[in-house]
Amino acid sequence: MLINTDRNPKYSLFYVGFEILNYIKKGKNGVSIDEIYRLIQSKVDSDINITYVYYTLDWLFMMSTIKIEEERVFICY
């Protein structure tokens, strides 16, 4: 289940995914996962586990929203 009512909403896949997509849109040459992780640490929580980022990237990839080429993440248009 994607929605967890016991957890702070800022930790949801929807919010983290929104922040990731907005960040990727700004990068014309894609962005690295390290850059994405640093962004989420600054926007969501400095102690957030990278697992949340990987889950969100997996979710976005399964929906064909992002693609990964040469270790860079891009938005699918």
LINQUI-V743077 format. One record per pair of residues at least 4 apart in sequence whose ideal C-beta (glycine too) atoms are under 7 Angstrom apart, sorted by the first residue. I is the first residue (numbers start at 0). J is the second residue. D is the distance in whole Angstrom. If there is no record, write none. Layout:
BEGIN
I/J/D + I/J/D
END
This chain:
BEGIN
1/12/5 + 2/11/7 + 6/10/5 + 8/14/6 + 9/14/5 + 9/43/5 + 10/43/7 + 10/51/6 + 11/15/7 + 12/16/6 + 12/54/6 + 12/55/5 + 12/58/5 + 13/17/6 + 14/18/7 + 15/19/6 + 15/39/6 + 15/43/6 + 15/51/6 + 15/52/7 + 15/55/4 + 16/20/6 + 16/55/5 + 16/58/6 + 16/59/6 + 17/21/6 + 18/22/6 + 18/38/7 + 18/39/6 + 18/42/5 + 19/23/6 + 19/35/6 + 19/55/6 + 19/59/7 + 20/24/6 + 20/64/7 + 20/74/7 + 22/30/6 + 22/35/7 + 22/38/5 + 23/30/6 + 23/65/7 + 23/72/6 + 23/73/7 + 23/74/5 + 24/74/6 + 26/30/4 + 28/71/7 + 29/68/7 + 29/71/3 + 29/72/6 + 29/73/4 + 30/34/5 + 30/35/6 + 30/71/6 + 30/72/6 + 31/70/6 + 31/71/6 + 32/36/6 + 32/72/7 + 33/37/7 + 34/38/6 + 35/39/6 + 35/52/6 + 35/72/7 + 36/40/6 + 36/49/6 + 36/52/5 + 37/41/7 + 38/42/6 + 39/43/5 + 39/47/6 + 39/52/6 + 40/45/5 + 40/47/6 + 43/47/5 + 47/51/6 + 49/53/6 + 50/54/6 + 51/55/6 + 52/56/6 + 53/57/6 + 54/58/6 + 55/59/6 + 56/60/6 + 56/65/7 + 57/61/6 + 58/62/7 + 59/64/4 + 59/65/5 + 60/65/6 + 63/75/6 + 64/74/7 + 64/75/6 + 65/72/6 + 65/73/7 + 65/74/6 + 65/75/6 + 66/73/5 + 66/75/5 + 67/71/7 + 67/72/6 + 68/73/6
END
